[in-house]
Amino acid sequence: MGNDGTAAQIVAGDAQRRTDSPSSSTSSTWTIKKELLDVGLYLLCDADTKDSEYVFVERVAEGSTVDSTYANRISGCRSLSHQGLYCYHLRAWRRYYLTSGVCSSVPLRLYEDVTESGGQNSLWSAGLVMANYIDKGNGLALPGKRVLDMGAGAGLTSMVAAVGGAGAVVATEQPTCMAYLTNNLAMNKHVPVDARPLYWTTDEPAVPEQEQFDLVLACDVTYDPSLFDALLCTMKGYLKRAGGVALVCHDNDSCPLSPAAEKGLTSRCVGRGISFDPVDLTDKVDPPFYEKSVRMWRLAHDV
């Protein structure tokens, strides 16, 4: 996207032309001077002024063969610190996750908006761990199931669930974060995920049984103990009573959860008739996605 708000019309392959200057609103002719196919970044050069600028191009297309060595592939939790493409023009990171489970080698494109300073428009370790956990299967038996993602962020866990064969996937966020979610989903039109805003409430929502979900996912939603009641009430209302499972993932490095707070979460679950069981991730995720600081819990109706 140019500074003037116009969309860059560039296609991989032969040099293309565009008339929206990435550095001004003045119409001029720009051409691709060099293709950096291995990283999906292109250098544009103005024929008149010789000015040049890097811009991103959607090089990984649906159905394309993806080489695992591309520089912006997420290869593990710690790859966020040294892998990816940063565009100064867009002030954003561009990366992709390559599924390796039942439906392997499906690229899921992602971006992070660094202009948002609160971390809401970023990728975090808990989400990557959850995505890899789902990708590995782990007995979730996704085909045909309804999946709800609470606090979906970039929508990565939702998309991995959809690739894994889930019958319906609904990714939810608070209204102020919906743009980040929908923009990421729009980059992955080959993956069927529905995006909706969802308000958490301390009054358990009366959700008809046919609209409840077999699996509820929630990453980095346990950072504030004052939200525990609203989180659990909302989750309980949307989770199927018979056979429904919720997976909650928390990164204790990015947002430390004190023993007292974790004990409070456990007691709130018990008080609301929800079972609360830690999940040992040691052999459940690929080694690059295993982090000692990341915890996962399995919740279900205590029936």
Sequence and secondary structure as in RCSB ss.txt:
>XXXX:A:sequence
MGNDGTAAQIVAGDAQRRTDSPSSSTSSTWTIKKELLDVGLYLLCDADTKDSEYVFVERVAEGSTVDSTYANRIS
GCRSLSHQGLYCYHLRAWRRYYLTSGVCSSVPLRLYEDVTESGGQNSLWSAGLVMANYIDKGNGLALPGKRVLDM
GAGAGLTSMVAAVGGAGAVVATEQPTCMAYLTNNLAMNKHVPVDARPLYWTTDEPAVPEQEQFDLVLACDVTYDP
SLFDALLCTMKGYLKRAGGVALVCHDNDSCPLSPAAEKGLTSRCVGRGISFDPVDLTDKVDPPFYEKSVRMWRLA
HDV
>XXXX:A:secstr
  TTS      SSS  EEEE SS SSEEEEEEEEEETTTTEEEEEETTT  EEEEE   S TT    TT TTB  
SGGGGGT SEEETTTTEEEEEEE  SSS S EEEEEEETT TTSTTS  HHHHHHHHHHHT TT   BT EEEEE
S TTSHHHHHHHHTTBSEEEEEE GGGHHHHHHHHHT TTS  EEEE    SS     GGG BSEEEEES  S G
GGHHHHHHHHHHHB TTT EEEEEEETTTS   HHHHHHHHHHHHHTTEEEEE   TTTS GGG  TTEEEEEEE
E  
